[in-house]
């Protein structure tokens, strides 16, 4: 199975180049949020929207989208703990190998 990256950024400088390298050279699958996913799709980079991965819509004008057990479980799971790996398997959660993000300017 390919490695998995979560990308969710407000400043998209260099985003397409980073994502293309992750996909082409390092064989990552990418999960991404609204505007970030749109930017990647426009650059013809394969991406799965967070809302499609979680089954939950983005809410509060897009400010809440990655607060979901499938996302946080994939980030927080300990690769060397069998109990964590069982929880991932039981809940159809893929572990994230890379998380790239920056916060929205509030």
C-alpha positions in Angstrom: 0.0 0.0 0.0 1.2 3.5 -0.8 2.3 5.8 1.9 -0.3 8.5 2.9 0.1 12.2 3.2 -2.4 14.8 4.6 -1.9 18.2 3.1 -4.0 21.2 4.2 -2.6 24.6 3.7 -3.8 28.2 3.4 -0.5 29.4 1.9 -0.3 27.3 -1.3 3.2 28.5 -2.3 5.1 25.5 -3.7 2.2 23.2 -2.9 1.8 21.6 -6.4 5.6 21.0 -6.7 5.7 19.4 -3.3 2.7 17.2 -4.0 4.0 16.2 -7.4 7.3 15.1 -5.9 5.5 13.1 -3.1 3.3 11.3 -5.7 5.9 10.8 -8.5 9.1 10.1 -6.6 7.9 8.7 -3.2 4.6 7.1 -4.3 2.4 8.8 -1.7 -1.4 9.0 -1.9 -2.6 12.4 -0.9 -5.6 13.4 1.2 -6.4 17.1 1.2 -9.0 19.6 2.3 -11.1 22.0 0.2 -8.9 24.7 -1.4 -5.8 22.6 -1.1 -7.5 19.7 -2.9 -8.8 22.0 -5.6 -5.3 23.4 -6.2 -3.9 19.9 -6.5 -6.6 18.7 -8.8 -6.1 21.8 -11.0 -2.4 20.8 -11.3 -3.5 17.2 -12.3 -2.2 15.7 -9.1 -4.3 12.8 -7.8 -5.9 13.7 -4.5 -8.7 12.5 -2.3 -10.8 15.2 -0.5 -10.9 14.9 3.3 -14.7 14.9 3.2 -14.7 11.9 0.8 -12.2 10.1 3.0 -14.1 10.8 6.3 -17.7 10.8 4.9 -18.2 14.1 6.8 -18.8 17.4 5.1 -16.6 20.5 5.7 -18.4 22.8 8.1 -18.1 26.4 9.5 -17.2 27.8 6.1 -14.5 25.2 5.6 -12.7 25.8 8.9 -13.6 22.4 10.3 -12.8 19.5 8.0 -10.0 17.4 9.4 -11.4 17.0 13.0 -12.4 13.4 12.5 -11.3 10.0 14.0 -10.2 8.8 10.5 -7.8 11.7 10.3 -6.6 12.0 13.9 -6.5 8.2 14.3 -4.2 8.0 11.3 -2.0 10.7 12.7 -1.8 9.6 16.3 -1.6 5.8 15.9 1.7 4.3 17.1 3.1 2.0 14.4 4.8 -0.3 16.9 1.7 -0.8 19.1 -0.4 -3.8 18.1 -3.4 -2.4 19.9 -3.2 0.8 17.8 -2.8 -1.2 14.6 -5.9 -3.3 15.5 -7.9 -0.1 16.1 -6.8 1.2 12.7 -7.8 -2.0 11.0 -11.1 -2.3 12.8 -12.1 1.3 11.8 -10.8 1.3 8.3 -8.2 4.0 9.1 -4.9 4.4 7.2 -1.9 5.7 9.1 -0.5 9.0 7.9 3.2 9.0 7.1 3.4 12.8 6.5 1.3 15.8 7.5 1.9 19.2 5.9 -0.2 22.1 7.0 -0.3 25.8 8.0 -3.1 27.5 9.7 -5.7 29.8 8.2 -5.0 33.5 9.1 -7.6 34.4 11.7 
